[in-house]
Amino acid sequence: MNAGAEGYSVLMSVYAKEDPSYLTSSIRSILDQTVPTDDFVIVCDGPLTEGLESVLRDFEDSIRLIRLPENRGLGKALDAGLKECRHELVARMDSDDIAYPDRMEKQLKAFSEDPDLALMSGTITEFKDTVSAVTGKREVPLTNADIRAFSRKRNPMNHPAVMFKKSAVMAAGGYSEDYPLFEDYYLWVRMLQNGAIAANTSDPLVYMRVDDKTYLRRGGRKYASDMLRFHKYLRRSGWSSATDYITGAVPHAIICVMPNVIRGFIYSKLH
């Protein structure tokens, strides 16, 4: 029997600063899937606003809530939620994105066709305000070999569109806050180091909401420092080489500390 034959779980985290209208759209996009889930887990990462609580009450018959007494960060919130997921296959979903209606159907088909597959994502469509206002897309390498090679310099998966085997994630140690803002990248590398098989599809799976500050937030000295610290881990663990560090991490760090206008222009051209 394949991993998805008995269903799949969806894992989402929400915290106090989220927009209630975005959360509503995100939840609805999951409930409207061509292959629906019977296990939609939402982690409340600390106390929420009344607006967010109202949205969750509207969907209380279709979701399971895991409440953390205080905000612990995305990595720890997802780790707590993953332990509660009932199925082997788990799809990640962010609380402000919108899934394509056939996202889960496509990913379940891929896992069904390849029993060895442990990790999968796909193309993300970026938009502002409405899904008709597309601003770009984020593509990732498709094959396991290309994903492994790409991961030595950059994140090879689109986290908002990931589906994975729970057992493979837990075997790699689960989500962690050891490298804040790089929780997902850190997890994928540990899974690949464990021999997990990964793949991506060129099909778009998720609409990701962006604004003028989305990529500007991925900058500054603190972000550059955190990013370099993570890439030093890749070096220490033997996953990347000195050349990978110099040609991948260092140029990225330079972009991070550029003035906002220049950094925003560069990111707009890359996406």
C-alpha positions as CSV (number, residue, x, y, z in Angstrom):
1,M,0.0,0.0,0.0
2,N,1.4,3.4,-0.9
3,A,2.0,6.2,1.7
4,G,-1.0,8.3,0.6
5,A,-3.6,5.5,0.3
6,E,-4.8,6.2,3.8
7,G,-4.9,9.9,3.5
8,Y,-2.6,12.8,4.3
9,S,-2.3,15.5,6.9
10,V,-1.9,19.3,6.4
11,L,0.3,21.2,8.8
12,M,-0.1,25.0,9.3
13,S,1.2,27.4,12.0
14,V,-0.4,30.8,12.8
15,Y,0.7,33.5,15.2
16,A,-0.7,36.8,16.4
17,K,0.5,39.1,13.6
18,E,-1.2,37.2,10.9
19,D,-4.1,38.8,8.8
20,P,-7.4,37.1,9.5
21,S,-8.6,37.5,5.9
22,Y,-5.4,35.9,4.6
23,L,-5.9,33.0,7.0
24,T,-9.5,32.5,5.8
25,S,-8.4,32.3,2.2
26,S,-5.6,29.9,3.0
27,I,-7.8,27.5,5.0
28,R,-10.5,27.6,2.3
29,S,-7.9,26.7,-0.4
30,I,-7.1,23.5,1.6
31,L,-10.7,22.6,2.2
32,D,-11.4,23.0,-1.5
33,Q,-8.8,20.6,-2.7
34,T,-9.8,18.1,-5.4
35,V,-8.5,15.4,-2.9
36,P,-9.4,16.7,0.6
37,T,-7.6,16.0,3.8
38,D,-9.2,14.4,6.9
39,D,-6.5,15.8,9.2
40,F,-5.9,19.5,9.1
41,V,-3.6,20.5,12.0
42,I,-3.2,24.2,12.8
43,V,-0.7,25.2,15.5
44,C,-1.5,28.4,17.4
45,D,2.0,29.7,18.2
46,G,1.1,31.7,21.3
47,P,-2.0,33.8,22.0
48,L,-3.9,35.0,19.0
49,T,-6.0,38.1,18.3
50,E,-9.8,37.9,18.5
51,G,-9.9,38.3,14.7
52,L,-7.8,35.2,14.2
53,E,-9.7,33.2,16.8
54,S,-13.0,34.1,15.0
55,V,-11.6,32.6,11.8
56,L,-10.6,29.4,13.6
57,R,-14.1,29.1,15.2
58,D,-15.6,29.4,11.7
59,F,-13.7,26.3,10.6
60,E,-13.7,24.4,13.9
61,D,-15.4,21.3,12.4
62,S,-12.7,21.0,9.7
63,I,-9.5,21.6,11.7
64,R,-7.6,20.4,14.7
65,L,-5.9,23.1,16.9
66,I,-2.7,22.6,18.8
67,R,-2.2,25.5,21.2
68,L,1.2,26.7,22.5
69,P,1.0,28.9,25.6
70,E,3.6,31.3,24.2
71,N,5.2,32.1,20.8
72,R,8.0,29.7,20.3
73,G,9.0,30.4,16.6
74,L,8.1,28.6,13.4
75,G,10.5,25.7,13.8
76,K,9.3,24.7,17.3
77,A,5.6,25.3,16.3
78,L,5.9,23.0,13.3
79,D,7.7,20.4,15.3
80,A,4.9,20.3,17.9
81,G,2.3,20.1,15.2
82,L,4.1,17.4,13.2
83,K,4.0,15.1,16.2
84,E,0.2,15.4,16.2
85,C,-0.3,14.7,12.5
86,R,-2.0,11.3,12.0
87,H,-0.8,10.4,8.5
88,E,2.6,9.5,7.1
89,L,2.3,12.1,4.3
90,V,2.2,15.6,5.6
91,A,1.7,18.8,3.4
92,R,2.9,22.1,4.7
93,M,0.8,25.2,4.2
94,D,1.5,28.8,5.2
95,S,-1.3,30.8,6.8
96,D,-1.2,33.6,4.2
97,D,-0.8,31.5,1.0
98,I,-3.4,30.0,-1.3
99,A,-3.0,26.4,-2.6
100,Y,-3.9,25.5,-6.2
101,P,-7.0,23.3,-6.1
102,D,-5.2,20.3,-7.5
103,R,-2.0,20.8,-5.4
104,M,-2.5,17.8,-3.2
105,E,-3.8,15.5,-6.0
106,K,-0.6,16.1,-7.9
107,Q,1.7,15.5,-5.0
108,L,-0.2,12.4,-3.8
109,K,0.2,11.0,-7.4
110,A,3.9,11.6,-7.3
111,F,4.3,9.7,-4.0
112,S,2.1,6.9,-5.2
113,E,4.2,6.5,-8.4
114,D,7.5,6.6,-6.4
115,P,7.5,4.6,-3.1
116,D,11.0,5.8,-2.3
117,L,10.1,9.5,-2.5
118,A,10.3,11.3,0.9
119,L,10.3,15.0,0.1
120,M,8.6,17.0,-2.6
121,S,7.7,20.6,-3.5
122,G,7.1,22.5,-6.7
123,T,6.9,25.9,-8.3
124,I,5.4,28.8,-6.4
125,T,3.4,31.6,-8.1
126,E,4.0,35.0,-6.4
127,F,1.1,37.5,-6.3
128,K,0.1,40.8,-4.8
129,D,-3.4,41.3,-3.3
130,T,-5.2,38.9,-5.7
131,V,-4.1,35.7,-7.5
132,S,-4.7,37.5,-10.8
133,A,-2.0,40.0,-10.0
134,V,1.0,37.6,-10.5
135,T,4.4,39.2,-10.0
136,G,6.7,36.2,-10.6
137,K,7.4,32.6,-9.7
138,R,10.0,30.6,-7.7
139,E,11.2,27.5,-9.4
140,V,13.4,24.8,-7.9
141,P,15.5,21.9,-9.3
142,L,13.5,18.9,-10.3
143,T,15.6,15.7,-9.8
144,N,17.1,14.2,-6.7
145,A,20.6,14.6,-8.1
146,D,20.0,18.3,-9.0
147,I,18.3,19.0,-5.6
148,R,21.3,17.6,-3.7
149,A,23.8,19.6,-5.8
150,F,21.7,22.8,-5.5
151,S,21.3,22.4,-1.7
152,R,25.1,22.9,-1.2
153,K,24.6,26.6,-2.1
154,R,20.8,27.4,-1.9
155,N,17.6,26.1,-0.5
156,P,16.4,23.4,-3.0
157,M,12.8,23.2,-1.9
158,N,9.9,25.7,-1.8
159,H,8.8,25.2,1.8
160,P,5.2,26.5,1.4
161,A,4.6,23.8,-1.2
162,V,6.3,20.9,0.5
163,M,4.8,17.5,1.1
164,F,6.9,14.9,3.0
165,K,6.9,11.6,4.8
166,K,6.6,12.2,8.5
167,S,8.9,9.2,9.3
168,A,11.7,10.7,7.1
169,V,11.4,14.1,8.8
170,M,11.4,12.6,12.3
171,A,14.4,10.4,11.4
172,A,16.3,13.5,10.6
173,G,15.5,15.1,13.9
174,G,12.4,17.2,12.9
175,Y,12.1,20.9,12.7
176,S,14.6,22.9,14.8
177,E,15.2,26.6,15.8
178,D,19.0,26.1,15.7
179,Y,19.1,28.3,12.6
180,P,16.2,30.8,12.8
181,L,14.8,31.7,9.3
182,F,16.6,28.7,7.9
183,E,14.5,26.0,9.7
184,D,13.3,24.4,6.5
185,Y,16.7,24.5,4.7
186,Y,18.3,23.0,7.7
187,L,15.7,20.2,7.7
188,W,16.0,19.4,4.0
189,V,19.8,19.1,4.3
190,R,19.6,16.7,7.2
191,M,17.1,14.6,5.4
192,L,19.3,14.5,2.3
193,Q,22.3,13.6,4.4
194,N,20.1,10.7,5.7
195,G,19.6,9.5,2.2
196,A,16.1,10.8,1.7
197,I,14.9,10.9,-1.9
198,A,13.6,14.3,-3.0
199,A,11.9,15.7,-6.1
200,N,10.2,18.8,-7.3
201,T,7.6,19.4,-10.0
202,S,7.6,22.3,-12.4
203,D,3.9,22.6,-12.0
204,P,2.7,25.5,-9.8
205,L,1.3,24.3,-6.5
206,V,0.9,27.4,-4.3
207,Y,0.2,31.1,-4.7
208,M,2.5,32.9,-2.4
209,R,1.5,36.3,-1.2
210,V,4.2,39.0,-1.5
211,D,4.4,42.8,-1.0
212,D,7.0,45.5,-1.6
213,K,8.9,44.5,1.5
214,T,8.9,40.7,1.2
215,Y,12.4,40.5,-0.1
216,L,13.6,43.6,1.7
217,R,13.0,41.7,4.9
218,R,15.5,39.1,3.8
219,G,18.4,41.5,4.3
220,G,20.4,43.5,6.8
221,R,23.4,42.6,8.8
222,K,21.5,40.3,11.2
223,Y,20.1,38.2,8.3
224,A,23.5,38.1,6.6
225,S,25.1,36.9,9.8
226,D,22.5,34.2,10.4
227,M,22.8,33.1,6.7
228,L,26.6,32.9,6.9
229,R,26.4,31.0,10.2
230,F,24.1,28.4,8.6
231,H,26.4,28.0,5.6
232,K,29.3,27.5,8.0
233,Y,27.3,24.6,9.4
234,L,27.1,23.2,5.9
235,R,30.8,23.4,5.6
236,R,31.5,21.8,9.0
237,S,29.1,19.0,8.3
238,G,30.9,18.2,5.0
239,W,27.8,18.9,2.9
240,S,29.3,21.9,1.1
241,S,32.8,22.9,0.0
242,A,34.9,26.0,0.4
243,T,34.1,26.8,-3.2
244,D,30.4,26.4,-2.5
245,Y,30.7,28.8,0.4
246,I,32.7,31.4,-1.5
247,T,30.5,31.3,-4.7
248,G,27.2,30.9,-2.9
249,A,27.0,32.2,0.6
250,V,29.4,35.2,0.3
251,P,27.7,36.9,-2.7
252,H,24.3,36.4,-1.0
253,A,25.6,38.0,2.1
254,I,26.9,41.0,0.1
255,I,23.4,41.4,-1.4
256,C,21.9,41.3,2.1
257,V,23.8,44.3,3.3
258,M,23.2,46.4,0.3
259,P,20.8,49.4,0.6
260,N,17.2,48.5,0.5
261,V,16.6,50.0,-2.9
262,I,19.4,48.1,-4.6
263,R,18.5,44.9,-2.8
264,G,14.9,45.2,-3.8
265,F,15.8,45.8,-7.4
266,I,18.1,42.7,-7.5
267,Y,15.4,40.5,-6.0
268,S,12.8,41.8,-8.4
269,K,15.0,40.8,-11.3
270,L,15.7,37.3,-9.8
271,H,12.0,36.6,-9.4
